[in-house]
Amino acid sequence: MSDLATALDDVQDASQPERFSTALSQLSDLFGERFSTSHALREQHAHTTTWLKNQPPDAVIFALSTEEVAKAVRICSAHQVPIIPFGTGSSLEGHVNAPSGGVSIDLSRMDKVLEVNSEDLDCRVEAGVTRKTLNSFIRDTGLFFPIDPGADASLGGMAATRASGTNAVRYGTMKDAVLGLTVVTADGRIIRTGGRARKSSAGYDLTRLFVGSEGTLGIITELTLRLHGQPEAISGGVCPFPDVQSACNAVIATIQMGLPVARIELMDSLQVKACNAYSKLELAETPTLFLEFHGSEASVREQSETFSAIAEEMGGGPFDWATLAEDRSKLWAARHDAYWAGKSLKPDAQIMVTDVCVPISRLADCVSATAEDIRSEGFLAPIVGHVGDGNFHVQILVNLDDPEEKRRTEAFVERLAIRAIDMGGTCTGEHGVGQGKQKYLRREHGEALDVMQALKQALDPGNVMNPGKILPQS
């Protein structure tokens, strides 16, 4: 028996039909050493960063071009083998799991910045380029890409999950940043959506259809992205508050006043305690807002002074300006390390991470009710959020091997999702649906969910594109 045949026999689940072996054999011939059935590699390409069970694919392939992705999709589609796109694996709701087996198409080696049009403030990149790589590449042009989810995620994955992050309150989310896409559809066609023009009335907006589709309608292989000029001046800092309610009220007042804040992030007292220990900060362990203002020297000074007055009126302050770039970088590095800081509170625990988003006017109500729910349950669960757009995250440290503790945690997550939806919000502001949030979509979208299912059926009648995500597995 050949080495490949032995490997395929090793990974072949007894329930998988013979067509899987045929497809994998053809992919091995096409990709050579960039095809793997290694158990460790397959596990790395399934979900490992949160509470959902790891469900590895049958094989992993590393694509180098859109044409290679299209060839792989045609093979898989012909044999009805599931396809799971993979960027960096930093998503949090099981998007890269393979509940029905199949092939993980890793796009990380498609990492070229194809063109930068400085005059038009746009660029074209392959899907495997990460946000940090792009910003390093364009730094000398005076431009930057603002979408910042924390993790150094791939831009294709960020578009697929409609990611946002700390800058979303000023610069928007991936739906605002993507001008056009190259997509491989379920039948292996290569299509291009949108373009470099800043507006168009020509036909359906297919770009927005694929942004946020989580690989269920096609595989994003290239992106045309909107860029922004680097601000002349940046100011920022931290502002403590006596409680979460007053911090949220300060956020609401800031947004409703129209203050053009670039970042405004909340940490509750437990999260501040964790960041102090993990990132070597010396912040008061009380609910705290992290802020940043972009603009001219005069405008950022005026914005900072205006926010200071708002904070004082809400019982907070003083607003401690971080005037040096290295001080601001340290603060934002601590914010981005909040996940690991939270985990360090109880290193032997597992983390169940969840997020919701509500209209800004309901932010204080939702965060306060959630904090009370955490206290009632006795959970160790820091709250942190991009509160400028009504989005916040809870990371619950639990023993998921304890059935009762897991049940209570899942019930808490469900109450939070329903609370947000009933306040006119959403069960997920930026993590996406994946496997973890499917059961809330009917409550949130009603009959619109049937339209989503009809679109899925029309574009992927064989249900090979990332099955079991967003929509229930049929």
Rosetta blueprint (number, residue, H / E / L):
1 M L
2 S L
3 D H
4 L H
5 A H
6 T H
7 A H
8 L H
9 D H
10 D H
11 V H
12 Q L
13 D L
14 A L
15 S L
16 Q L
17 P L
18 E H
19 R H
20 F H
21 S H
22 T H
23 A H
24 L H
25 S H
26 Q H
27 L H
28 S H
29 D H
30 L H
31 F H
32 G H
33 E H
34 R H
35 F E
36 S E
37 T L
38 S L
39 H H
40 A H
41 L H
42 R H
43 E H
44 Q H
45 H L
46 A L
47 H L
48 T L
49 T L
50 T L
51 W L
52 L L
53 K L
54 N L
55 Q L
56 P L
57 P L
58 D L
59 A E
60 V E
61 I E
62 F E
63 A L
64 L L
65 S L
66 T H
67 E H
68 E H
69 V H
70 A H
71 K H
72 A H
73 V H
74 R H
75 I H
76 C H
77 S H
78 A H
79 H L
80 Q L
81 V L
82 P L
83 I E
84 I E
85 P E
86 F E
87 G L
88 T L
89 G L
90 S L
91 S L
92 L L
93 E L
94 G L
95 H L
96 V L
97 N L
98 A L
99 P L
100 S L
101 G L
102 G L
103 V E
104 S E
105 I E
106 D E
107 L L
108 S L
109 R L
110 M L
111 D L
112 K L
113 V E
114 L E
115 E E
116 V E
117 N E
118 S H
119 E H
120 D H
121 L L
122 D E
123 C E
124 R E
125 V E
126 E E
127 A L
128 G L
129 V L
130 T E
131 R H
132 K H
133 T H
134 L H
135 N H
136 S H
137 F H
138 I H
139 R H
140 D H
141 T H
142 G L
143 L E
144 F E
145 F L
146 P L
147 I L
148 D L
149 P L
150 G L
151 A L
152 D L
153 A L
154 S E
155 L H
156 G H
157 G H
158 M H
159 A H
160 A H
161 T L
162 R L
163 A L
164 S L
165 G L
166 T L
167 N L
168 A H
169 V H
170 R H
171 Y H
172 G L
173 T L
174 M H
175 K H
176 D H
177 A H
178 V E
179 L E
180 G E
181 L E
182 T E
183 V E
184 V E
185 T E
186 A L
187 D L
188 G L
189 R L
190 I E
191 I E
192 R E
193 T E
194 G E
195 G L
196 R L
197 A L
198 R L
199 K L
200 S L
201 S L
202 A L
203 G L
204 Y L
205 D L
206 L H
207 T H
208 R H
209 L H
210 F H
211 V L
212 G L
213 S L
214 E L
215 G L
216 T L
217 L L
218 G E
219 I E
220 I E
221 T E
222 E E
223 L E
224 T E
225 L E
226 R E
227 L L
228 H E
229 G E
230 Q L
231 P L
232 E L
233 A E
234 I E
235 S E
236 G E
237 G E
238 V E
239 C E
240 P E
241 F L
242 P L
243 D L
244 V H
245 Q H
246 S H
247 A H
248 C H
249 N H
250 A H
251 V H
252 I H
253 A H
254 T H
255 I H
256 Q H
257 M L
258 G L
259 L L
260 P L
261 V E
262 A E
263 R E
264 I E
265 E E
266 L E
267 M E
268 D L
269 S H
270 L H
271 Q H
272 V H
273 K H
274 A H
275 C H
276 N H
277 A H
278 Y H
279 S H
280 K L
281 L L
282 E L
283 L L
284 A L
285 E L
286 T L
287 P L
288 T E
289 L E
290 F E
291 L E
292 E E
293 F E
294 H E
295 G E
296 S L
297 E H
298 A H
299 S H
300 V H
301 R H
302 E H
303 Q H
304 S H
305 E H
306 T H
307 F H
308 S H
309 A H
310 I H
311 A H
312 E H
313 E H
314 M L
315 G L
316 G L
317 G L
318 P L
319 F L
320 D E
321 W E
322 A L
323 T L
324 L L
325 A H
326 E H
327 D H
328 R H
329 S H
330 K H
331 L H
332 W H
333 A H
334 A H
335 R H
336 H H
337 D L
338 A H
339 Y H
340 W H
341 A H
342 G H
343 K H
344 S H
345 L L
346 K L
347 P L
348 D L
349 A L
350 Q E
351 I E
352 M E
353 V E
354 T E
355 D E
356 V E
357 C E
358 V L
359 P L
360 I H
361 S H
362 R H
363 L H
364 A H
365 D H
366 C H
367 V H
368 S H
369 A H
370 T H
371 A H
372 E H
373 D H
374 I H
375 R H
376 S H
377 E H
378 G L
379 F L
380 L E
381 A L
382 P L
383 I E
384 V E
385 G E
386 H E
387 V H
388 G H
389 D H
390 G L
391 N E
392 F E
393 H E
394 V E
395 Q E
396 I E
397 L E
398 V E
399 N L
400 L L
401 D L
402 D L
403 P H
404 E H
405 E H
406 K H
407 R H
408 R H
409 T H
410 E H
411 A H
412 F H
413 V H
414 E H
415 R H
416 L H
417 A H
418 I H
419 R H
420 A H
421 I H
422 D H
423 M L
424 G L
425 G L
426 T E
427 C L
428 T L
429 G L
430 E L
431 H L
432 G L
433 V L
434 G L
435 Q L
436 G L
437 K L
438 Q H
439 K H
440 Y H
441 L H
442 R H
443 R H
444 E H
445 H H
446 G L
447 E L
448 A H
449 L H
450 D H
451 V H
452 M H
453 Q H
454 A H
455 L H
456 K H
457 Q H
458 A H
459 L H
460 D L
461 P L
462 G L
463 N L
464 V L
465 M E
466 N L
467 P L
468 G L
469 K L
470 I L
471 L L
472 P L
473 Q L
474 S L
